[in-house]
Amino acid sequence: MDDERLVEISPQRSVRLARELASLLERPQQNDYVVRTIARREANGLPLMSAEIVIAGRESREHHPLSVTYPLHFRKTYFTARLHGDPAKEFENQSLASAILGIPPPIGFGPSVFRACLVPGRPYPRLSPFGLDPEEANLRAASKVHLASAAGLWGFMAGALKQLYALHDAGLAHGDAELHNLVVCPSPLEVIPIDFEAAVKRDDVDEAAWRTRRALDLAPLLREAVFIQCVLGPQRGPLADASWSAIDGLFRAPDRFRRAIEVHPDPPE
C-alpha cells in the first residue's frame, strides 16, 4: 500500500505503519512518540500503569540499542502509586524465555519502564467462547462451538502447553500464565506467551514452591482443554492426558465435565 511502510518489529515479524508516522523512524523526536495506548490503569484518580505502542525517541535509542533495530515497540510504564516488580528482573526473565522458546526478545528497561518487541495478534480469550462463570455455563457454550473452531482452539492450547513445559524444563515458571497472556499471532500462525513480570526461577524457590508454581502455570490452560473436549470428545496426547489427570482439582463439579466429554454430541457443522 502506497500510504503505508513495512516496519520490522521483531526477528520474526513486520507490520505496516502509516507513512506520516514512518518519518519518525529516521528522524525521531527527543522523547518517545506514543502511537497507541493499549491500556491505562488508575486507582482513586492516580495512574498505576500504562501500556503503549511507541516509536522510540532519540533518548530511548541512546539507552536501549535494540530500540534502534526495533524503534516501533511496546512500552510499559509503572507509576509510583502501584506496587510492582523490578523491570530489570522482568527483562532478565523475558530474555531467558526468549532464549528458551525463540519468542521476541525484550528491548530494554529503566527504573519504572519495561520495553519489548511487539507481538501482533489477539489475546487467546478473544478467540474462545469459554472462561465463563459459573463453570457450568461453559457446558452450554460448548454445545454451540463448531468443529473447526474447536479444533483450532485445541491446536493453540497444545502449542501453549508445549511452551510451558519447555519453560519448566529449563527452570522458569511464567508466574501469570492466564490465557490473556497468550497471544495468537496469525502470520506465522503461533501462540506466544507474554508478560514475564511475575516469572520465577526454579533455583530461587524450594521444591514444594516450584511444584506449586508449575501447577498454577498449567491450570488455566488445562481448564480450557477440558472445555474444548466437551466439544470434540476425548483426545490423545500430552494436553489430553494432563487435563484429564488434573480435572478433579480444576472444577467444583468435575464429574459433570467428565460426562460431557464422554457422551459429547457431534459439534455443529
Secondary structure by P-SEA (a helix, b strand, c coil): cccbbbbbccccbbbbbccccccccccccccccccccccccccccccccccccccccaaaaaacccccccccbbbbbbccccccccaaaaaaaaaaaaaaccccccccccccbbbbcccccccccccccccccccaaaaaaaaaccaaaaaaaaaaaaaaaaaaaaaaaacccccccccccbbbbcccbbbbbcccccccccccccaaaaaaaaaaacaaaaaaaaaaaaaccccccaaaaaaaaacccccccaaaaaaaaaccccccc
